[in-house]
Amino acid sequence: MPKKLIGKCPVCGKDMKVTELECPGCHTQVSGQFDLGKFSRLNRQQLEFVKVFIRLRGNIKEVEEEMGISYPTVRKKLDEVIEALGYRPEESPDDEAVEKRNEVLDALDKGEIDFEEAKTKLEEL
């Protein structure tokens, strides 16, 4: 059984490079330095999230339901994937307000507060 390829060095954290490829049919070998691509930077949990996200065509509501996580958690996981791929997720002008908004939505999702209380807290923000 083939082993999973790792994209980050377990010692220093730098991106790994492939230096040899071999055809399993005719055993032709090619040597050099080959980039693994950006997706090799993702850990197993991030790859699983990406698979679900793509399969569900980016429908966050369906991702929430399938993975059993809240909207803020889906957004957080997506931001982590975006950063791992070397991009910067869009930042809002007031990250603190976004964080508070996400906390309110998460509390609503968990049933810790009701709709009216969430609405009031969101309007205050």
C-alpha positions as CSV (number, residue, x, y, z in Angstrom):
1,M,0.0,0.0,0.0
2,P,1.5,3.4,-1.0
3,K,2.2,5.9,1.7
4,K,0.7,9.3,1.7
5,L,3.0,12.0,0.6
6,I,3.7,14.8,3.0
7,G,4.0,18.4,1.8
8,K,5.7,20.0,4.8
9,C,9.0,19.0,6.3
10,P,8.4,17.4,9.7
11,V,11.6,19.0,11.0
12,C,11.6,22.6,9.8
13,G,8.2,23.0,8.2
14,K,9.4,24.1,4.8
15,D,7.7,22.8,1.6
16,M,8.9,19.4,0.5
17,K,10.1,18.7,-3.1
18,V,9.8,15.5,-5.1
19,T,13.1,14.5,-6.6
20,E,12.2,11.3,-8.5
21,L,9.2,9.9,-10.3
22,E,8.8,6.3,-11.5
23,C,6.3,4.7,-13.8
24,P,4.8,1.6,-12.2
25,G,4.3,0.0,-15.6
26,C,7.6,0.3,-17.4
27,H,9.7,1.6,-14.5
28,T,10.9,4.6,-16.4
29,Q,12.4,7.0,-13.9
30,V,12.6,10.8,-14.0
31,S,14.8,12.8,-11.7
32,G,14.8,16.5,-10.8
33,Q,13.1,18.8,-8.5
34,F,9.3,18.8,-8.8
35,D,6.9,21.1,-6.9
36,L,4.1,19.2,-5.0
37,G,1.7,22.1,-5.6
38,K,-0.2,24.2,-3.1
39,F,-2.6,21.5,-1.9
40,S,0.2,19.5,-0.5
41,R,0.4,22.2,2.2
42,L,-2.9,21.1,3.6
43,N,-3.1,18.8,6.6
44,R,-5.5,15.8,6.6
45,Q,-8.3,17.7,8.3
46,Q,-8.0,20.6,5.9
47,L,-8.0,18.2,2.9
48,E,-11.1,16.5,4.2
49,F,-12.9,19.8,4.6
50,V,-11.9,20.8,1.0
51,K,-13.3,17.5,-0.3
52,V,-16.6,18.1,1.4
53,F,-16.7,21.7,0.5
54,I,-16.1,21.0,-3.2
55,R,-18.4,18.0,-3.3
56,L,-21.2,20.2,-1.9
57,R,-20.3,23.0,-4.4
58,G,-19.4,25.5,-1.7
59,N,-22.9,25.4,-0.2
60,I,-22.0,26.4,3.4
61,K,-25.4,25.4,4.8
62,E,-24.9,21.8,3.4
63,V,-21.3,21.8,4.7
64,E,-22.6,22.7,8.2
65,E,-25.2,19.9,8.1
66,E,-22.8,17.2,6.8
67,M,-20.0,18.0,9.1
68,G,-22.2,18.9,12.1
69,I,-20.5,22.3,12.6
70,S,-21.7,25.9,12.8
71,Y,-21.5,28.6,10.2
72,P,-18.6,30.4,12.0
73,T,-16.7,27.1,12.2
74,V,-17.2,26.5,8.5
75,R,-15.8,30.0,7.8
76,K,-12.9,29.5,10.2
77,K,-12.0,26.2,8.5
78,L,-12.2,27.8,5.1
79,D,-10.0,30.7,6.2
80,E,-7.5,28.2,7.5
81,V,-7.4,26.4,4.1
82,I,-7.1,29.8,2.3
83,E,-4.1,30.7,4.5
84,A,-2.5,27.3,4.2
85,L,-2.6,27.7,0.4
86,G,-0.7,30.9,0.7
87,Y,-3.5,33.4,0.3
88,R,-4.9,35.9,2.6
89,P,-8.6,35.6,3.4
90,E,-10.5,38.8,3.0
91,E,-10.2,40.8,6.2
92,S,-13.1,43.0,7.3
93,P,-12.2,46.5,8.5
94,D,-13.3,45.6,12.1
95,D,-12.1,42.0,12.9
96,E,-13.3,42.4,16.5
97,A,-16.8,43.1,15.4
98,V,-16.7,40.1,13.1
99,E,-15.5,37.9,16.0
100,K,-18.3,39.1,18.2
101,R,-20.8,38.5,15.4
102,N,-19.5,35.0,15.0
103,E,-19.8,34.4,18.7
104,V,-23.4,35.5,18.7
105,L,-24.2,33.3,15.7
106,D,-22.4,30.3,17.3
107,A,-24.3,30.8,20.6
108,L,-27.6,30.9,18.6
109,D,-26.5,27.8,16.7
110,K,-25.8,25.9,20.0
111,G,-29.2,27.0,21.4
112,E,-27.5,29.0,24.2
113,I,-29.6,32.1,23.1
114,D,-32.8,32.5,21.2
115,F,-33.4,34.3,18.0
116,E,-34.7,37.5,19.5
117,E,-31.6,37.8,21.8
118,A,-29.3,37.1,18.9
119,K,-31.0,39.7,16.8
120,T,-30.7,42.3,19.6
121,K,-27.0,41.5,20.1
122,L,-26.3,41.7,16.4
123,E,-28.1,45.0,16.0
124,E,-26.0,46.4,18.9
125,L,-22.8,45.5,16.9
